[in-house]
Amino acid sequence: MNAERTFAVAAPWGAGLTIVILAMSVLLRLGTRIDAGEAVSILPSGLEVGARIAHRVAAMSVGILAAAVLVAAALARPATRSRLVVATSVAALTLVLALIGRYTPGYRIDAVTVVNVTGGLALVAAFWWLRATPASAGRAVHALAVAALLVLLALSATGAAGAAAAMRGAHAFGAPHLGLAAIFALLACVIVWRARRRAAFAVLALALLQLVLGLAMLSVPDAGSLVLGWAHAMLACALALPLVSLARPTA
């Protein structure tokens, strides 16, 4: 299989399976409470076991796909420097996430939660970058989309940090998260104004839905918060895909 065919198969599967990993990871974390310093799952046992199995299978599959795209990029002729950089990023992010995975159980280290969530989102974007069709929207839009991607990663980090603190009954990172959300919404509006592409409108629509979910989370009981929190986290992955298409240059 040549490099292009490898990317065509491995990149979307890698992005999709990484989203599965994030979905299961977020579900398990939101379905856990800290009781006397120990992590206790509040999920039905069947759902918890199924989520852990899906997480493990998807993680192993992503490791194989990351190795495949790295080898394909290295052996491709003519060599493409940008593809090699992205493929190397895919492999590096996969390795980092695998290494910190052993420290996830118990949720004792907040930084591990932040790296898991933010690194997972970055891995989704990196995989998709290898496959996404670039949007011919001009350099300014590409730059704005890159900036929006970086803000989205920062939003993911502050959201994960706030969620990790909330597991212990603390309230933190709310102000920076809201500030970044405002910046992201502004960038989404400017991107639509400058690009007027389907991907740009998708970014704005998803950003508005993300805002609605975030506000709804503030006024619901714990059971509803789990569902809304999970959907809020998954929307970040959905936002990354059209942003990558807008950020990736055409040449």
Secondary structure by P-SEA (a helix, b strand, c coil): ccaaaaaacaaaaaaaaaaaaaaaaaaaaaaccccccbbbbcccaaaaaaaaaaaaaaaaaaaaaaaaaaaaaaacccccaaaaaaaaaaaaaaaaaaaacccccccccaaaaaaaaaaaaaaaaaaaaaccccccccaaaaaaaaaaaaaaaaaaaaaaaaaaaaaaccccaaaaaaaaaaaaaaaaaaaaaccccaaaaaaaaaaaaaaaaaaaaacccaaaaaaaaaaaaaaaaaaaaaaaaaacccc
